[in-house]
Amino acid sequence: MRLAFPLISSSNWTGGYNYLLNLVRALSIHCPDALTPVVFFGEDIGDDEVEPFSQLRGIELVRTADLNQARRMRSLVRALVFGVDAPLKRLFVQHRIDVVFEAAQFFGARLGLPAIAWLPDFQHRHLPRLFSPFARLKRDLGFRAQIGAGRTVMLSSRDACGDCERFYPATRGRTHAVHFAVPPSQPASAGTAREVARGYGLPQDFFYLPNQFWVHKNHALVADALALLREQGQRVVVAASGNTRDPRAPEHFAGLGRKIRSLGLQDDFRLLGLIPRAHLGALMQASVAVLNPSLFEGWSTTVEEARSLGVPLILSDLAVHREQAGTEAVYFDRYSGAALAAVLSKFRPLSTEQRARGELQAGDDAQARVKVFAEEFLALARRSCQNGST
């Protein structure tokens, strides 16, 4: 089979970009004889975003102005008004595409090709206050258009499948959970990881929060927890990195900084901003544990990356977090700064020997999860092709 993967720039959706990169990488490694991924890029996509895909074996890359960011609205209008984005359909036919993968895009009910619609999450239903009325309506209509067009509906968790069938009853019996996984990166040595952490001025013991600085990622709760610990005479350091721009709340990062300064937590809560990707794994390894206090997740990439390195996890009490990490994590009430403070105050670093053993086992476990991820997706692509979902 030849599958089309139209790419969204990481500058617009970091999580979506990383998801597609990991999916295509998994298929390249585990399903090279069954499937050929054809990745379509807009001409406005930078070479730095194309390069990771170009390193994968058995992948075809296509550049087209029809996927430029400036043309996305025009593409959607054509899909809704005429039933198909005709220029893109011609492109897919030209490249002998068998199945199209739609991620935050809709190419029309009359596309004429089997298509898989990946619905990443239903945050707009769980946290409507974080969306403008227009944004909620746009997201909801997009999902309904894909569902109404008979797409094969793919979710990243059983939790999301339940949400989808509850919010959109027409999908009952049509949802498919494909659990996302990431391959283990080459771990840095303990000395190298420590050197990277030292470069950011971080102490020997710190907790690491690698999430975009978006409102629902719940960084404010961390500030509340650290303030409580300070009142109790305890000093805990949390370092946070990620994209500082929340498109729905452009002032959020600045407001978080003001809150931290007003509480006198500049030394306790370190906001690193966007850091080189190579440093992310090193900081995970150097940390006492990776923290994710999020109010909502679809299936967390950073949790998967921490799991692949055998790093301890402290997670908010989301059902999807429990589905993803099971007994590998410690959980806390996502609305309680006191609950998080209690966990941070009692959490103790593992010994060097414990971390080394955990790292070896985690690498093997991650490889097995990635293989399952690729195989589950391949089975769904075959089903979509056989059923002719368009």
MARSE-406904 format. One record per residue (C-alpha): residue number from 1; residue in one letter; x, y, z. Coordinates in steps of 0.25 Angstrom, whole numbers, padded with zeros to 4 digits. Layout:
<nodes>
@n=NUM | res=A | xx=X | yy=Y | zz=Z .
...
</nodes>
This chain:
<nodes>
@n=1 | res=M | xx=0000 | yy=0000 | zz=0000 .
@n=2 | res=R | xx=0004 | yy=0014 | zz=-0002 .
@n=3 | res=L | xx=-0001 | yy=0024 | zz=0009 .
@n=4 | res=A | xx=-0001 | yy=0039 | zz=0008 .
@n=5 | res=F | xx=0003 | yy=0047 | zz=0020 .
@n=6 | res=P | xx=0001 | yy=0062 | zz=0018 .
@n=7 | res=L | xx=0010 | yy=0069 | zz=0028 .
@n=8 | res=I | xx=0006 | yy=0080 | zz=0038 .
@n=9 | res=S | xx=0018 | yy=0089 | zz=0041 .
@n=10 | res=S | xx=0023 | yy=0088 | zz=0055 .
@n=11 | res=S | xx=0022 | yy=0103 | zz=0057 .
@n=12 | res=N | xx=0007 | yy=0101 | zz=0056 .
@n=13 | res=W | xx=0006 | yy=0088 | zz=0064 .
@n=14 | res=T | xx=0018 | yy=0082 | zz=0070 .
@n=15 | res=G | xx=0010 | yy=0070 | zz=0075 .
@n=16 | res=G | xx=0004 | yy=0067 | zz=0062 .
@n=17 | res=Y | xx=0018 | yy=0068 | zz=0055 .
@n=18 | res=N | xx=0025 | yy=0059 | zz=0065 .
@n=19 | res=Y | xx=0013 | yy=0049 | zz=0064 .
@n=20 | res=L | xx=0014 | yy=0048 | zz=0049 .
@n=21 | res=L | xx=0030 | yy=0047 | zz=0050 .
@n=22 | res=N | xx=0029 | yy=0035 | zz=0060 .
@n=23 | res=L | xx=0018 | yy=0028 | zz=0052 .
@n=24 | res=V | xx=0025 | yy=0029 | zz=0039 .
@n=25 | res=R | xx=0038 | yy=0024 | zz=0046 .
@n=26 | res=A | xx=0031 | yy=0013 | zz=0052 .
@n=27 | res=L | xx=0025 | yy=0008 | zz=0039 .
@n=28 | res=S | xx=0039 | yy=0010 | zz=0032 .
@n=29 | res=I | xx=0045 | yy=0001 | zz=0042 .
@n=30 | res=H | xx=0034 | yy=-0010 | zz=0044 .
@n=31 | res=C | xx=0026 | yy=-0010 | zz=0032 .
@n=32 | res=P | xx=0035 | yy=-0007 | zz=0020 .
@n=33 | res=D | xx=0030 | yy=-0018 | zz=0011 .
@n=34 | res=A | xx=0015 | yy=-0016 | zz=0014 .
@n=35 | res=L | xx=0014 | yy=0000 | zz=0012 .
@n=36 | res=T | xx=0021 | yy=0012 | zz=0006 .
@n=37 | res=P | xx=0019 | yy=0025 | zz=0013 .
@n=38 | res=V | xx=0018 | yy=0037 | zz=0004 .
@n=39 | res=V | xx=0020 | yy=0050 | zz=0012 .
@n=40 | res=F | xx=0014 | yy=0062 | zz=0006 .
@n=41 | res=F | xx=0020 | yy=0076 | zz=0010 .
@n=42 | res=G | xx=0016 | yy=0090 | zz=0007 .
@n=43 | res=E | xx=0027 | yy=0098 | zz=0000 .
@n=44 | res=D | xx=0027 | yy=0107 | zz=0012 .
@n=45 | res=I | xx=0032 | yy=0096 | zz=0021 .
@n=46 | res=G | xx=0047 | yy=0098 | zz=0025 .
@n=47 | res=D | xx=0058 | yy=0088 | zz=0022 .
@n=48 | res=D | xx=0060 | yy=0086 | zz=0036 .
@n=49 | res=E | xx=0046 | yy=0079 | zz=0037 .
@n=50 | res=V | xx=0048 | yy=0071 | zz=0025 .
@n=51 | res=E | xx=0061 | yy=0066 | zz=0028 .
@n=52 | res=P | xx=0057 | yy=0056 | zz=0039 .
@n=53 | res=F | xx=0048 | yy=0049 | zz=0029 .
@n=54 | res=S | xx=0058 | yy=0049 | zz=0018 .
@n=55 | res=Q | xx=0067 | yy=0040 | zz=0027 .
@n=56 | res=L | xx=0057 | yy=0029 | zz=0028 .
@n=57 | res=R | xx=0058 | yy=0017 | zz=0018 .
@n=58 | res=G | xx=0047 | yy=0014 | zz=0008 .
@n=59 | res=I | xx=0040 | yy=0028 | zz=0010 .
@n=60 | res=E | xx=0036 | yy=0037 | zz=-0002 .
@n=61 | res=L | xx=0035 | yy=0052 | zz=0000 .
@n=62 | res=V | xx=0027 | yy=0061 | zz=-0008 .
@n=63 | res=R | xx=0027 | yy=0077 | zz=-0008 .
@n=64 | res=T | xx=0015 | yy=0084 | zz=-0012 .
@n=65 | res=A | xx=0010 | yy=0098 | zz=-0011 .
@n=66 | res=D | xx=-0004 | yy=0093 | zz=-0010 .
@n=67 | res=L | xx=-0001 | yy=0089 | zz=0005 .
@n=68 | res=N | xx=0005 | yy=0103 | zz=0008 .
@n=69 | res=Q | xx=-0001 | yy=0109 | zz=0021 .
@n=70 | res=A | xx=-0006 | yy=0121 | zz=0013 .
@n=71 | res=R | xx=-0015 | yy=0112 | zz=0005 .
@n=72 | res=R | xx=-0021 | yy=0103 | zz=0016 .
@n=73 | res=M | xx=-0034 | yy=0111 | zz=0017 .
@n=74 | res=R | xx=-0036 | yy=0111 | zz=0002 .
@n=75 | res=S | xx=-0034 | yy=0096 | zz=0003 .
@n=76 | res=L | xx=-0044 | yy=0094 | zz=0014 .
@n=77 | res=V | xx=-0054 | yy=0103 | zz=0006 .
@n=78 | res=R | xx=-0052 | yy=0094 | zz=-0006 .
@n=79 | res=A | xx=-0054 | yy=0081 | zz=0002 .
@n=80 | res=L | xx=-0067 | yy=0086 | zz=0008 .
@n=81 | res=V | xx=-0073 | yy=0094 | zz=-0004 .
@n=82 | res=F | xx=-0069 | yy=0084 | zz=-0015 .
@n=83 | res=G | xx=-0068 | yy=0072 | zz=-0007 .
@n=84 | res=V | xx=-0053 | yy=0070 | zz=-0010 .
@n=85 | res=D | xx=-0040 | yy=0078 | zz=-0011 .
@n=86 | res=A | xx=-0038 | yy=0075 | zz=-0026 .
@n=87 | res=P | xx=-0023 | yy=0079 | zz=-0027 .
@n=88 | res=L | xx=-0019 | yy=0070 | zz=-0015 .
@n=89 | res=K | xx=-0027 | yy=0059 | zz=-0020 .
@n=90 | res=R | xx=-0020 | yy=0060 | zz=-0034 .
@n=91 | res=L | xx=-0007 | yy=0060 | zz=-0026 .
@n=92 | res=F | xx=-0011 | yy=0047 | zz=-0018 .
@n=93 | res=V | xx=-0015 | yy=0040 | zz=-0031 .
@n=94 | res=Q | xx=-0002 | yy=0044 | zz=-0038 .
@n=95 | res=H | xx=0006 | yy=0038 | zz=-0027 .
@n=96 | res=R | xx=-0003 | yy=0025 | zz=-0027 .
@n=97 | res=I | xx=-0008 | yy=0027 | zz=-0013 .
@n=98 | res=D | xx=-0016 | yy=0016 | zz=-0007 .
@n=99 | res=V | xx=-0020 | yy=0022 | zz=0006 .
@n=100 | res=V | xx=-0020 | yy=0036 | zz=0011 .
@n=101 | res=F | xx=-0016 | yy=0040 | zz=0026 .
@n=102 | res=E | xx=-0024 | yy=0052 | zz=0031 .
@n=103 | res=A | xx=-0018 | yy=0059 | zz=0043 .
@n=104 | res=A | xx=-0025 | yy=0073 | zz=0046 .
@n=105 | res=Q | xx=-0029 | yy=0074 | zz=0031 .
@n=106 | res=F | xx=-0041 | yy=0070 | zz=0023 .
@n=107 | res=F | xx=-0040 | yy=0067 | zz=0008 .
@n=108 | res=G | xx=-0055 | yy=0065 | zz=0005 .
@n=109 | res=A | xx=-0066 | yy=0055 | zz=0005 .
@n=110 | res=R | xx=-0064 | yy=0052 | zz=-0009 .
@n=111 | res=L | xx=-0049 | yy=0050 | zz=-0008 .
@n=112 | res=G | xx=-0051 | yy=0036 | zz=-0015 .
@n=113 | res=L | xx=-0039 | yy=0030 | zz=-0007 .
@n=114 | res=P | xx=-0040 | yy=0022 | zz=0006 .
@n=115 | res=A | xx=-0036 | yy=0031 | zz=0017 .
@n=116 | res=I | xx=-0033 | yy=0030 | zz=0032 .
@n=117 | res=A | xx=-0037 | yy=0042 | zz=0041 .
@n=118 | res=W | xx=-0028 | yy=0043 | zz=0053 .
@n=119 | res=L | xx=-0036 | yy=0051 | zz=0064 .
@n=120 | res=P | xx=-0025 | yy=0054 | zz=0074 .
@n=121 | res=D | xx=-0033 | yy=0058 | zz=0086 .
@n=122 | res=F | xx=-0046 | yy=0065 | zz=0090 .
@n=123 | res=Q | xx=-0041 | yy=0076 | zz=0099 .
@n=124 | res=H | xx=-0051 | yy=0086 | zz=0093 .
@n=125 | res=R | xx=-0062 | yy=0077 | zz=0100 .
@n=126 | res=H | xx=-0055 | yy=0075 | zz=0113 .
@n=127 | res=L | xx=-0049 | yy=0089 | zz=0114 .
@n=128 | res=P | xx=-0058 | yy=0098 | zz=0106 .
@n=129 | res=R | xx=-0053 | yy=0110 | zz=0114 .
@n=130 | res=L | xx=-0040 | yy=0110 | zz=0107 .
@n=131 | res=F | xx=-0046 | yy=0111 | zz=0093 .
@n=132 | res=S | xx=-0053 | yy=0123 | zz=0087 .
@n=133 | res=P | xx=-0067 | yy=0120 | zz=0082 .
@n=134 | res=F | xx=-0062 | yy=0120 | zz=0068 .
@n=135 | res=A | xx=-0051 | yy=0111 | zz=0071 .
@n=136 | res=R | xx=-0060 | yy=0101 | zz=0078 .
@n=137 | res=L | xx=-0070 | yy=0101 | zz=0066 .
@n=138 | res=K | xx=-0058 | yy=0100 | zz=0056 .
@n=139 | res=R | xx=-0052 | yy=0088 | zz=0063 .
@n=140 | res=D | xx=-0066 | yy=0081 | zz=0065 .
@n=141 | res=L | xx=-0070 | yy=0083 | zz=0050 .
@n=142 | res=G | xx=-0057 | yy=0078 | zz=0045 .
@n=143 | res=F | xx=-0059 | yy=0065 | zz=0053 .
@n=144 | res=R | xx=-0073 | yy=0064 | zz=0049 .
@n=145 | res=A | xx=-0069 | yy=0066 | zz=0034 .
@n=146 | res=Q | xx=-0059 | yy=0055 | zz=0035 .
@n=147 | res=I | xx=-0069 | yy=0045 | zz=0042 .
@n=148 | res=G | xx=-0080 | yy=0049 | zz=0033 .
@n=149 | res=A | xx=-0071 | yy=0046 | zz=0021 .
@n=150 | res=G | xx=-0070 | yy=0031 | zz=0026 .
@n=151 | res=R | xx=-0055 | yy=0032 | zz=0029 .
@n=152 | res=T | xx=-0048 | yy=0021 | zz=0037 .
@n=153 | res=V | xx=-0047 | yy=0028 | zz=0051 .
@n=154 | res=M | xx=-0034 | yy=0026 | zz=0058 .
@n=155 | res=L | xx=-0032 | yy=0030 | zz=0073 .
@n=156 | res=S | xx=-0019 | yy=0029 | zz=0081 .
@n=157 | res=S | xx=-0025 | yy=0023 | zz=0094 .
@n=158 | res=R | xx=-0037 | yy=0015 | zz=0098 .
@n=159 | res=D | xx=-0041 | yy=0027 | zz=0107 .
@n=160 | res=A | xx=-0042 | yy=0035 | zz=0094 .
@n=161 | res=C | xx=-0050 | yy=0024 | zz=0087 .
@n=162 | res=G | xx=-0060 | yy=0026 | zz=0099 .
@n=163 | res=D | xx=-0060 | yy=0041 | zz=0098 .
@n=164 | res=C | xx=-0062 | yy=0040 | zz=0083 .
@n=165 | res=E | xx=-0074 | yy=0030 | zz=0083 .
@n=166 | res=R | xx=-0081 | yy=0038 | zz=0094 .
@n=167 | res=F | xx=-0079 | yy=0052 | zz=0088 .
@n=168 | res=Y | xx=-0082 | yy=0047 | zz=0073 .
@n=169 | res=P | xx=-0091 | yy=0035 | zz=0074 .
@n=170 | res=A | xx=-0090 | yy=0032 | zz=0059 .
@n=171 | res=T | xx=-0076 | yy=0027 | zz=0062 .
@n=172 | res=R | xx=-0081 | yy=0016 | zz=0071 .
@n=173 | res=G | xx=-0074 | yy=0003 | zz=0066 .
@n=174 | res=R | xx=-0065 | yy=0011 | zz=0056 .
@n=175 | res=T | xx=-0054 | yy=0015 | zz=0066 .
@n=176 | res=H | xx=-0041 | yy=0009 | zz=0066 .
@n=177 | res=A | xx=-0030 | yy=0011 | zz=0077 .
@n=178 | res=V | xx=-0016 | yy=0011 | zz=0072 .
@n=179 | res=H | xx=-0006 | yy=0014 | zz=0083 .
@n=180 | res=F | xx=0005 | yy=0023 | zz=0080 .
@n=181 | res=A | xx=0019 | yy=0019 | zz=0084 .
@n=182 | res=V | xx=0033 | yy=0025 | zz=0082 .
@n=183 | res=P | xx=0046 | yy=0018 | zz=0079 .
@n=184 | res=P | xx=0056 | yy=0019 | zz=0090 .
@n=185 | res=S | xx=0067 | yy=0029 | zz=0086 .
@n=186 | res=Q | xx=0081 | yy=0026 | zz=0089 .
@n=187 | res=P | xx=0083 | yy=0030 | zz=0104 .
@n=188 | res=A | xx=0093 | yy=0040 | zz=0108 .
@n=189 | res=S | xx=0103 | yy=0036 | zz=0118 .
@n=190 | res=A | xx=0101 | yy=0040 | zz=0132 .
@n=191 | res=G | xx=0112 | yy=0050 | zz=0131 .
@n=192 | res=T | xx=0107 | yy=0056 | zz=0118 .
@n=193 | res=A | xx=0093 | yy=0057 | zz=0123 .
@n=194 | res=R | xx=0098 | yy=0064 | zz=0136 .
@n=195 | res=E | xx=0107 | yy=0073 | zz=0127 .
@n=196 | res=V | xx=0094 | yy=0078 | zz=0119 .
@n=197 | res=A | xx=0087 | yy=0080 | zz=0132 .
@n=198 | res=R | xx=0098 | yy=0088 | zz=0138 .
@n=199 | res=G | xx=0098 | yy=0097 | zz=0125 .
@n=200 | res=Y | xx=0084 | yy=0101 | zz=0129 .
@n=201 | res=G | xx=0089 | yy=0104 | zz=0143 .
@n=202 | res=L | xx=0081 | yy=0093 | zz=0149 .
@n=203 | res=P | xx=0085 | yy=0086 | zz=0162 .
@n=204 | res=Q | xx=0088 | yy=0071 | zz=0164 .
@n=205 | res=D | xx=0073 | yy=0068 | zz=0168 .
@n=206 | res=F | xx=0062 | yy=0075 | zz=0160 .
@n=207 | res=F | xx=0049 | yy=0070 | zz=0153 .
@n=208 | res=Y | xx=0047 | yy=0073 | zz=0139 .
@n=209 | res=L | xx=0034 | yy=0077 | zz=0132 .
@n=210 | res=P | xx=0035 | yy=0077 | zz=0117 .
@n=211 | res=N | xx=0022 | yy=0082 | zz=0111 .
@n=212 | res=Q | xx=0018 | yy=0093 | zz=0103 .
@n=213 | res=F | xx=0014 | yy=0106 | zz=0111 .
@n=214 | res=W | xx=-0001 | yy=0105 | zz=0108 .
@n=215 | res=V | xx=-0012 | yy=0108 | zz=0118 .
@n=216 | res=H | xx=-0017 | yy=0093 | zz=0119 .
@n=217 | res=K | xx=-0003 | yy=0088 | zz=0122 .
@n=218 | res=N | xx=-0005 | yy=0094 | zz=0136 .
@n=219 | res=H | xx=0009 | yy=0100 | zz=0139 .
@n=220 | res=A | xx=0001 | yy=0110 | zz=0149 .
@n=221 | res=L | xx=-0002 | yy=0098 | zz=0158 .
@n=222 | res=V | xx=0013 | yy=0095 | zz=0159 .
@n=223 | res=A | xx=0016 | yy=0109 | zz=0164 .
@n=224 | res=D | xx=0005 | yy=0107 | zz=0175 .
@n=225 | res=A | xx=0011 | yy=0094 | zz=0179 .
@n=226 | res=L | xx=0025 | yy=0100 | zz=0180 .
@n=227 | res=A | xx=0020 | yy=0112 | zz=0188 .
@n=228 | res=L | xx=0014 | yy=0103 | zz=0198 .
@n=229 | res=L | xx=0027 | yy=0095 | zz=0199 .
@n=230 | res=R | xx=0035 | yy=0108 | zz=0201 .
@n=231 | res=E | xx=0025 | yy=0112 | zz=0213 .
@n=232 | res=Q | xx=0028 | yy=0098 | zz=0219 .
@n=233 | res=G | xx=0043 | yy=0101 | zz=0218 .
@n=234 | res=Q | xx=0046 | yy=0092 | zz=0206 .
@n=235 | res=R | xx=0053 | yy=0095 | zz=0194 .
@n=236 | res=V | xx=0049 | yy=0087 | zz=0181 .
@n=237 | res=V | xx=0054 | yy=0091 | zz=0167 .
@n=238 | res=V | xx=0045 | yy=0089 | zz=0155 .
@n=239 | res=A | xx=0051 | yy=0092 | zz=0141 .
@n=240 | res=A | xx=0041 | yy=0094 | zz=0130 .
@n=241 | res=S | xx=0044 | yy=0094 | zz=0115 .
@n=242 | res=G | xx=0035 | yy=0096 | zz=0102 .
@n=243 | res=N | xx=0029 | yy=0105 | zz=0092 .
@n=244 | res=T | xx=0025 | yy=0118 | zz=0099 .
@n=245 | res=R | xx=0014 | yy=0122 | zz=0090 .
@n=246 | res=D | xx=0000 | yy=0118 | zz=0093 .
@n=247 | res=P | xx=-0008 | yy=0122 | zz=0081 .
@n=248 | res=R | xx=-0021 | yy=0122 | zz=0089 .
@n=249 | res=A | xx=-0015 | yy=0130 | zz=0100 .
@n=250 | res=P | xx=-0003 | yy=0139 | zz=0095 .
@n=251 | res=E | xx=-0001 | yy=0145 | zz=0108 .
@n=252 | res=H | xx=0000 | yy=0132 | zz=0116 .
@n=253 | res=F | xx=0015 | yy=0130 | zz=0117 .
@n=254 | res=A | xx=0017 | yy=0145 | zz=0121 .
@n=255 | res=G | xx=0006 | yy=0143 | zz=0132 .
@n=256 | res=L | xx=0013 | yy=0130 | zz=0137 .
@n=257 | res=G | xx=0026 | yy=0138 | zz=0138 .
@n=258 | res=R | xx=0019 | yy=0149 | zz=0146 .
@n=259 | res=K | xx=0013 | yy=0139 | zz=0155 .
@n=260 | res=I | xx=0026 | yy=0132 | zz=0158 .
@n=261 | res=R | xx=0033 | yy=0145 | zz=0161 .
@n=262 | res=S | xx=0022 | yy=0150 | zz=0170 .
@n=263 | res=L | xx=0023 | yy=0137 | zz=0178 .
@n=264 | res=G | xx=0038 | yy=0139 | zz=0179 .
@n=265 | res=L | xx=0040 | yy=0125 | zz=0172 .
@n=266 | res=Q | xx=0050 | yy=0129 | zz=0161 .
@n=267 | res=D | xx=0061 | yy=0119 | zz=0167 .
@n=268 | res=D | xx=0050 | yy=0108 | zz=0169 .
@n=269 | res=F | xx=0043 | yy=0108 | zz=0156 .
@n=270 | res=R | xx=0052 | yy=0110 | zz=0144 .
@n=271 | res=L | xx=0046 | yy=0114 | zz=0131 .
@n=272 | res=L | xx=0055 | yy=0109 | zz=0120 .
@n=273 | res=G | xx=0047 | yy=0112 | zz=0108 .
@n=274 | res=L | xx=0049 | yy=0104 | zz=0095 .
@n=275 | res=I | xx=0062 | yy=0096 | zz=0096 .
@n=276 | res=P | xx=0069 | yy=0088 | zz=0085 .
@n=277 | res=R | xx=0063 | yy=0074 | zz=0084 .
@n=278 | res=A | xx=0076 | yy=0067 | zz=0087 .
@n=279 | res=H | xx=0075 | yy=0073 | zz=0101 .
@n=280 | res=L | xx=0061 | yy=0068 | zz=0104 .
@n=281 | res=G | xx=0065 | yy=0054 | zz=0106 .
@n=282 | res=A | xx=0078 | yy=0058 | zz=0114 .
@n=283 | res=L | xx=0070 | yy=0066 | zz=0123 .
@n=284 | res=M | xx=0060 | yy=0055 | zz=0125 .
@n=285 | res=Q | xx=0071 | yy=0046 | zz=0129 .
@n=286 | res=A | xx=0078 | yy=0056 | zz=0138 .
@n=287 | res=S | xx=0065 | yy=0059 | zz=0146 .
@n=288 | res=V | xx=0059 | yy=0052 | zz=0158 .
@n=289 | res=A | xx=0046 | yy=0050 | zz=0150 .
@n=290 | res=V | xx=0038 | yy=0055 | zz=0138 .
@n=291 | res=L | xx=0026 | yy=0063 | zz=0143 .
@n=292 | res=N | xx=0013 | yy=0065 | zz=0135 .
@n=293 | res=P | xx=0002 | yy=0072 | zz=0142 .
@n=294 | res=S | xx=-0007 | yy=0074 | zz=0130 .
@n=295 | res=L | xx=-0022 | yy=0076 | zz=0131 .
@n=296 | res=F | xx=-0024 | yy=0069 | zz=0118 .
@n=297 | res=E | xx=-0016 | yy=0060 | zz=0109 .
@n=298 | res=G | xx=-0019 | yy=0051 | zz=0097 .
@n=299 | res=W | xx=-0007 | yy=0042 | zz=0098 .
@n=300 | res=S | xx=0006 | yy=0049 | zz=0103 .
@n=301 | res=T | xx=0018 | yy=0049 | zz=0095 .
@n=302 | res=T | xx=0027 | yy=0054 | zz=0106 .
@n=303 | res=V | xx=0022 | yy=0042 | zz=0115 .
@n=304 | res=E | xx=0025 | yy=0032 | zz=0104 .
@n=305 | res=E | xx=0039 | yy=0038 | zz=0103 .
@n=306 | res=A | xx=0041 | yy=0037 | zz=0118 .
@n=307 | res=R | xx=0036 | yy=0023 | zz=0118 .
@n=308 | res=S | xx=0046 | yy=0019 | zz=0107 .
@n=309 | res=L | xx=0057 | yy=0024 | zz=0115 .
@n=310 | res=G | xx=0053 | yy=0018 | zz=0128 .
@n=311 | res=V | xx=0051 | yy=0031 | zz=0135 .
@n=312 | res=P | xx=0042 | yy=0032 | zz=0147 .
@n=313 | res=L | xx=0028 | yy=0039 | zz=0145 .
@n=314 | res=I | xx=0019 | yy=0048 | zz=0153 .
@n=315 | res=L | xx=0006 | yy=0050 | zz=0146 .
@n=316 | res=S | xx=-0007 | yy=0057 | zz=0147 .
@n=317 | res=D | xx=-0019 | yy=0047 | zz=0150 .
@n=318 | res=L | xx=-0024 | yy=0047 | zz=0136 .
@n=319 | res=A | xx=-0031 | yy=0034 | zz=0132 .
@n=320 | res=V | xx=-0022 | yy=0034 | zz=0119 .
@n=321 | res=H | xx=-0009 | yy=0036 | zz=0128 .
@n=322 | res=R | xx=-0013 | yy=0023 | zz=0135 .
@n=323 | res=E | xx=-0016 | yy=0016 | zz=0122 .
@n=324 | res=Q | xx=-0003 | yy=0020 | zz=0117 .
@n=325 | res=A | xx=0007 | yy=0018 | zz=0129 .
@n=326 | res=G | xx=0000 | yy=0009 | zz=0138 .
@n=327 | res=T | xx=0008 | yy=0005 | zz=0150 .
@n=328 | res=E | xx=0020 | yy=0012 | zz=0144 .
@n=329 | res=A | xx=0016 | yy=0026 | zz=0150 .
@n=330 | res=V | xx=0012 | yy=0033 | zz=0163 .
@n=331 | res=Y | xx=-0001 | yy=0041 | zz=0161 .
@n=332 | res=F | xx=-0007 | yy=0053 | zz=0168 .
@n=333 | res=D | xx=-0020 | yy=0061 | zz=0167 .
@n=334 | res=R | xx=-0018 | yy=0071 | zz=0156 .
@n=335 | res=Y | xx=-0026 | yy=0082 | zz=0163 .
@n=336 | res=S | xx=-0019 | yy=0081 | zz=0176 .
@n=337 | res=G | xx=-0005 | yy=0089 | zz=0178 .
@n=338 | res=A | xx=-0005 | yy=0082 | zz=0192 .
@n=339 | res=A | xx=-0006 | yy=0068 | zz=0186 .
@n=340 | res=L | xx=0006 | yy=0071 | zz=0176 .
@n=341 | res=A | xx=0014 | yy=0078 | zz=0187 .
@n=342 | res=A | xx=0012 | yy=0065 | zz=0195 .
@n=343 | res=V | xx=0017 | yy=0056 | zz=0184 .
@n=344 | res=L | xx=0029 | yy=0065 | zz=0181 .
@n=345 | res=S | xx=0033 | yy=0066 | zz=0195 .
@n=346 | res=K | xx=0034 | yy=0051 | zz=0197 .
@n=347 | res=F | xx=0039 | yy=0047 | zz=0184 .
@n=348 | res=R | xx=0054 | yy=0042 | zz=0185 .
@n=349 | res=P | xx=0064 | yy=0040 | zz=0173 .
@n=350 | res=L | xx=0067 | yy=0025 | zz=0169 .
@n=351 | res=S | xx=0081 | yy=0021 | zz=0171 .
@n=352 | res=T | xx=0091 | yy=0021 | zz=0159 .
@n=353 | res=E | xx=0089 | yy=0005 | zz=0158 .
@n=354 | res=Q | xx=0074 | yy=0006 | zz=0159 .
@n=355 | res=R | xx=0074 | yy=0016 | zz=0147 .
@n=356 | res=A | xx=0083 | yy=0008 | zz=0139 .
@n=357 | res=R | xx=0075 | yy=-0005 | zz=0140 .
@n=358 | res=G | xx=0062 | yy=0002 | zz=0138 .
@n=359 | res=E | xx=0068 | yy=0009 | zz=0125 .
@n=360 | res=L | xx=0072 | yy=-0005 | zz=0119 .
@n=361 | res=Q | xx=0058 | yy=-0011 | zz=0122 .
@n=362 | res=A | xx=0051 | yy=0002 | zz=0117 .
@n=363 | res=G | xx=0058 | yy=0002 | zz=0103 .
@n=364 | res=D | xx=0054 | yy=-0013 | zz=0101 .
@n=365 | res=D | xx=0040 | yy=-0009 | zz=0105 .
@n=366 | res=A | xx=0039 | yy=0003 | zz=0096 .
@n=367 | res=Q | xx=0044 | yy=-0005 | zz=0084 .
@n=368 | res=A | xx=0032 | yy=-0015 | zz=0086 .
@n=369 | res=R | xx=0022 | yy=-0004 | zz=0088 .
@n=370 | res=V | xx=0027 | yy=0003 | zz=0075 .
@n=371 | res=K | xx=0025 | yy=-0010 | zz=0067 .
@n=372 | res=V | xx=0011 | yy=-0012 | zz=0073 .
@n=373 | res=F | xx=0008 | yy=0003 | zz=0069 .
@n=374 | res=A | xx=0013 | yy=0000 | zz=0054 .
@n=375 | res=E | xx=0005 | yy=-0013 | zz=0053 .
@n=376 | res=E | xx=-0008 | yy=-0007 | zz=0059 .
@n=377 | res=F | xx=-0007 | yy=0005 | zz=0049 .
@n=378 | res=L | xx=-0004 | yy=-0005 | zz=0037 .
@n=379 | res=A | xx=-0016 | yy=-0013 | zz=0041 .
@n=380 | res=L | xx=-0025 | yy=-0001 | zz=0041 .
@n=381 | res=A | xx=-0019 | yy=0004 | zz=0028 .
@n=382 | res=R | xx=-0022 | yy=-0010 | zz=0022 .
@n=383 | res=R | xx=-0036 | yy=-0010 | zz=0027 .
@n=384 | res=S | xx=-0039 | yy=0004 | zz=0022 .
@n=385 | res=C | xx=-0034 | yy=0000 | zz=0008 .
@n=386 | res=Q | xx=-0043 | yy=-0012 | zz=0008 .
@n=387 | res=N | xx=-0055 | yy=-0005 | zz=0013 .
@n=388 | res=G | xx=-0053 | yy=0007 | zz=0003 .
@n=389 | res=S | xx=-0055 | yy=0017 | zz=0014 .
@n=390 | res=T | xx=-0055 | yy=0031 | zz=0007 .
</nodes>
